[in-house]
Amino acid sequence: MAFREFDAPQLSRRSLFRSGAWLSVGAVAAGVPGASALMAHDVGHAFPEVAKLADNYVSQRKVANLLVYLGRGQEDMAHTVGGGKLAFGSDANVGEDSLYRIYSMTKPITGMATMMCVEDGHFGLDTPLAEILPAFSDMQVLKTPDGALDDTVPAETQITIRQLLTHTSGLSYIIDAKGPLLAAFAENGLVGGRVSRMPIPGLPEVDAAPSLEVFADRLATLPLVAQPGTKWIYSASLDLLGRVIEVASGQSFEEFLTSRIFEPCGMTSTYFTVPESERSRMTTNYGFLGDMPIPIDPGPSSVFLDKPSFPAGGGGLVSSPRDYDRFLQMLLGYGQIDGVQVMESDTVRTGVSNILPAGVDTTGSWIEGEGFGAGGRSSNGSYGWGGAAGTLAAADFRMNMRTGLYTQYMPPEKYPIRQQFIEALATDLMAAKAAA
């Protein structure tokens, strides 16, 4: 089938990059006393509903793979459920070291990197952004989200680091901006996620800003869509925090992540640019022509093999289930993993907790009635986020669990895999507890 025959409405930038709402394991199964102890059981017996879910999607060829990765507390061993191939037609099985585009699952990593800067004393949660990036000292706010870029009123308060971490700064995103603001985002290359080397109908081609510095400077020239600290609006703020980290720490954003998180956590397969030597581990990402999955970013020639214009803290990373699980393990260890103190325990406790500004309006948003931490949802003792290609991961502190869901298709709303996964996992946990 010709590439140009894609169903364009399914492949708008807005639909591709929305993370989608998701529930934590704790939100569904928190009433299961002692459920975390079930992680010591063999997965073939303990998670039949999860296994059935994965098998159904893969055997029906809805997705090329669906791998669930589960760990308990600080135990190094994690269990896998499901599987599949790196791509339809491939002979290579996916596993814990396969490489997945995690997109917005990058945000919790950037959030924790920002919290490290707080820990280092570079700034506080309520430090004005303009103290670090002066270009943001005189922001304007659109009177209407789709209005003319000069139809504005002055921002009543300064943007803070807390607001950037929690999507409450008033900034917008290329996936949600409207009218002239959307055009300005595209013209200025203010996009943090890559999809394909090939043009995709319905997805405008955008030349990304050439560096984080330029990204930040250009973003500062555009108006906000809400007064800072008043509304939860999914935004480019985690991408912007990459530049904040650079200026505050004196290191490049990528160097900071590598030296402060990836290396001490033993995350050896997390990249902004996938090395040529690791090409064979890369999964293929799919879009859809009706219900037919069509490769939009084949693993062997993925756009993520190219160096990006800038390292996007909001959606730029590729990682493996094993690697991301190491990040979750560090969080569940309150900053410690394998005897290494990566972050102070109080820093982790703050970062995974609800740090939303007081009085912020979350009505109608993905997090209505819930909390938000440093770059990820904070709800019922669980902290994490999902990615635009169907992935999902969380550290659940109430259940002492690490959970990850890995597959590759866009947009994530095509299938309800993530909600079904949470429900299946909760069913398995409750059934096993009842049997015990």
C-alpha positions, 0 to 999 in steps of 0.5 A, a space after each residue: 500500500 502506498 505511503 501517501 494513502 495513509 488516513 491523514 486524520 489519524 496522523 495529526 501531530 496532536 493525535 500522535 504526540 498526546 500521551 493519553 490518560 492512564 491509571 496507576 496500578 495503585 489507583 486500581 489495586 491499592 485495596 489489595 493488601 500484600 499484593 506487592 509480595 506476589 511479584 516473587 511468584 512466577 509470572 506465568 502463574 501470577 499474571 494470566 490476564 496480562 499474558 492474555 492481553 499481550 497474546 491477543 494483540 500480537 497474535 491478531 497482528 494489531 501490534 508487532 510486539 507488546 512486552 510488559 516489564 514488572 519488578 518489585 522494590 529494589 530486586 534487580 530481577 524483573 519479570 517479562 510478560 508478552 513479547 512479539 517481534 521487532 517488526 512485522 516480518 522480522 525473525 528477531 524477538 523483542 526482549 528487555 534490551 530491545 529499543 523503544 521510542 519512549 517519547 514523553 516517558 522522557 519527561 519524568 527523567 527530565 523532571 528528576 534531573 531538574 530536581 537534582 539541580 534543586 538539590 544542588 542549590 542551583 535554584 528552588 522550585 519557586 525560583 522565577 524562570 527569568 532569573 535563569 533565562 532572562 528572556 522570559 522576564 516579560 511574558 505576554 498572555 493571549 486573550 484567546 488561545 487562537 487569537 492574534 499573537 499581538 492580542 495579549 495582556 501582560 503576565 501577572 506573575 513570573 513563570 516558576 520552575 515548579 510551574 514548568 515541572 507541572 505544566 502550569 506555566 501557561 506555555 503551550 505545545 505544538 500538539 495543542 496550540 491553535 491558530 496563529 500560535 500553532 503556525 508560530 510554533 511550526 515556523 520557529 521549529 518548537 517541536 520536541 519529538 521526531 517521528 519519521 524520515 518520511 513525510 507523513 500526510 496530516 503531519 506538517 514538516 517542521 525544521 526543529 530549532 538548531 539547539 536548546 538555546 535557540 529553542 528557549 530564545 524562540 519560545 520566549 518570544 511567543 505569548 502564553 495561553 494562560 496566566 502562569 500558575 492558573 491552569 494545567 496545560 500540557 506544554 513544551 515546559 519539559 523541553 525548556 527545562 533542558 535549557 534551564 539545566 544547561 545554564 544552571 549546571 554548566 553542563 550540556 543537558 545530554 551530559 548532565 543526564 548521562 553523568 547524573 542519571 544514566 551512568 550511576 543508574 546503569 542505564 546503558 541503552 538510553 539515547 537521544 541518538 541510537 548508535 549505529 552498533 545498536 541498530 539491530 535492537 531497534 523496534 519499528 514504529 507503526 501508524 495505521 491505514 484504517 486498521 492496517 498497521 503501516 511502518 512509519 519509522 522502520 527500526 533499521 533506518 529509524 530517524 532516531 539513528 540521526 543526531 537530533 537538532 537538540 536533545 528534547 527533554 519532553 520526548 526525545 529519548 529511546 530506551 530499553 525496558 531494562 534501562 527504564 526499569 533501572 530508573 524506576 528502581 532508583 526511584 523506589 529506592 528513594 534515590 539509591 540503586 546498587 548501593 549508589 546514592 544517585 539522588 537524595 531521598 528527600 529530593 525523590 520524595 518531593 519529585 514524585 509527590 504532588 507539587 502542583 501550585 496551590 489553586 491551579 485549575 485542572 478541570 477537564 485535563 488528563 489529571 483532573 482530581 489527581 496530582 502531578 509531580 516533577 514531569 509525571 503524574 502523582 496519584 495514589 502513591 504512583 508516579 510516572 507517565 506514558 509515551 506517544 507510541 503506546 508505552 507506559 511506566 510507573 513506580 508505585 510506592 504503595 505497592 512497591 512495584 515497577 511497571 512498564 508497558 512497551 509497544 510501538 504504534 501511533 496514535 496511542 488512542 488507536 487501541 486502549 492497550 494502556 487502560 486494559 493493561 492496568 485493569 488486567 494487572 489489577 485483576 491478576 493481583 487480586 485473583 492471586 491474593 484471593 487464591 493465597 
